[in-house]
Amino acid sequence: MTGISRESENPMKKLVIALGMAAAIAAGTLSVSAENFWKYSDTITIDMDETKVKQTTNGHEILSFVAVEAIEGGTCTYTYAYDRTAGTITVVEMEKETKSLHYTSNFTPASINSRNPVIRQRAKMAEDVYQRKVNKKK
């Protein structure tokens, strides 16, 4: 696990972007459909429009998706890469943000057959997202 501090980023920039998006939605110039957001669990939401399945040049099928987890006082946003061919799940980036904390980490690929229950749960979620994506369920 590698921790990278992002304290130097301007929090006002994020606020301005969020306010701009809210204004665009209110004005009707940007549409966001709640149907595209899949409430995977009580705490995890996935934007299915942002999930992507691709084939690499060496024949691997890769699912990329973002899961936002509500945590006490903030959110934890995970960007995953699920290699169905190799049988691995990778947290490409984890961004944890609360009022008092903001950092990012990343993790090396792990086998979906790991004995670690957290990795197995992530692998199950990735397969569920994959099935939902390829079957075009909303």
RAHUUR-V846242 format. One line per field, one symbol per residue. ss: DSSP state (A for helix, B for strand, O for the rest). phi: phi as a letter, one per 40 degrees, with the letter a starting at -180 (. if undefined). A space follows every 10 residues. Layout:
ss = ???
phi = ???
//
This chain:
ss = OBBBBOOOOO AAAAAAAAAA AAAAAAAOOO OOOAAABBBO OOOBBBBAAA OBBBBOOOOO BBBBBBBBBB BOOBBBBBBB BBBOOOOBBB BBBBBBBBOO OBBBBBOOOB BOOOOOAAAA AAAAAAAAAA AAAAOOOO
phi = .bbbcbcccc ccdccccccc cccccccgcb bbbccccccc acbbbbcccc cbbbbcccgc bbbbabbbbc bdgibbbbbb bbccccgbbb ccabbbbbcb aaabaabcdb cccdcccccc cccccccccd cccccfcb
//
